[in-house]
Amino acid sequence: MTHPLADIQILVADDQTDVARTLCNPLRRAKARLTFVEDGQAARDALAAQPFDLVVIDMKMPPEEWGGLWLLKQLHAEGSRIPTLVLSGEGATQQIIQAMRLGATDWIFKDVADQELLDRATTILADRHKQSLTTASEHLPTPIASRLARYIRTTDSEKQLTEGLHALESLLRFAAVVGLASTPPFVLPGITLDKLAAPAMGTWFNVCTALASGPSASSAFRRLFSCIAPDSGARQTVQNFIPIRNGIFHDTADPGPEDLERLDSFLRRVAHRMISSRTGELIVAKSMKYDGEMYAVEALNLHGTGNPSPVEILTNIPIVNGAVLLVDKHVEPIPLSPLMVSAVAEPSGSVHCLQFNGFVRGKGRLGPASVIKFSRVNIAEGHGAASHPVVAWPAATAWAGHS
């Protein structure tokens, strides 16, 4: 039977690497994927570079005397939601109390860690996965949150799998849009204009894997896609869901309860990873001021399934009013137009988020002048087709090979 920690990404921060590896042997035997770093700063760098499911932190390591507390302070100040499990020596009660006040999820005395670490880590992640879909539907960008909300609200077992597959497709599409918007164009293997004209789950997945394999994919995209498919095993899991989705769409599949169970587990892991790693916020710019050094942008944050909330961001680049951007704390805001655009509904004045959903076929072959189709992603407005002033995507031929 597969252990619940199989393929879970765990970061271990401990300056005594040999000791840490020994203590973590139970995690390794459970097939967890372990990354070891030797101090708090290296742990911060690793967390900025890729998503993890859990961080195991030794209290006494660099920097400073209590580097574990230093790291927890940094994570707390950044509003990190990643669960942390602290390893402490005897006689460090005061430091343990400080660690828990700084948001540590749990702690273990280091001399019994080899006996307790596996069970504690398993319990922590089981609790987080249990609530991850609800939390994600409240906090992640609306194109993802709205689909996850529909999935967890569906009670009909026959419809749950379909809604879950829609949720997975929304994750892949959002990652693909971010990747295409933030990466210099190059021909994506296996992607043609015909496939981009009517993209489905398989197309979005292939776009993501092609971008991830390319030489210049943006760090924002890589972190986002790593939440979904951090390794070849996770990519194969996604690949296995594609024929199920296609079979349901063409009424040729007969999925069973085990398919829904696997999909539910996968979605919960992805949701937890995205919440923990804070992979970016989706905003719509409203106005901008320049003080001679920085641009202050008043914007709406499109998260969850409710109304957008007002935010202000500072950036070195000017932002066009109405532009949709991904705000990632590690890079400058990423403009997502024309693959994702905003529109104001009349007479309510509410902001809609519209997302690329292929091209309108006109006379002749598809090309750079082909008009983009959009779909709404706000749950209150449904997920059908949406109208928008005519735009085209000139870069399409740079991404797609010949049909």
Secondary structure, 3 states (H helix, E strand, C coil): CCCCCCCCEEEEECCCHHHHHHHCHHHHHCCCEEEEECCHHHHHHHHHHCCCCEEEEECCCCCCCCHHHHHHHHHHHCCCCCCEEEEECCCCHHHHHHHHHCCCCEEEEHHHHHHHHHHHHHHHHHHHHHHHHHHHHHHCEHHHHHHHHHHHHCCCHHHHHHHHHHHHHHHHHHHHHHHHHHCCCCCCCCCEHHHHHCCCHHHHHHHHHHHHHCCCCCHHHHHHHHHHCCCHHHHHHHHHHHHHHHHHHCCCCCCCHHHHHHHHHHHHHHHHHHHHHCCCEEEEEEEEEECCCCEEEEEEECECCCCCEEEEEEECCCCCCCCEEEECCCCCCEECCCCEEEEECCCCCCEEEEEEEEEECCCCCCCCCCEEEEEECCHHHCCCEECCCCCECCCHHHHCECC
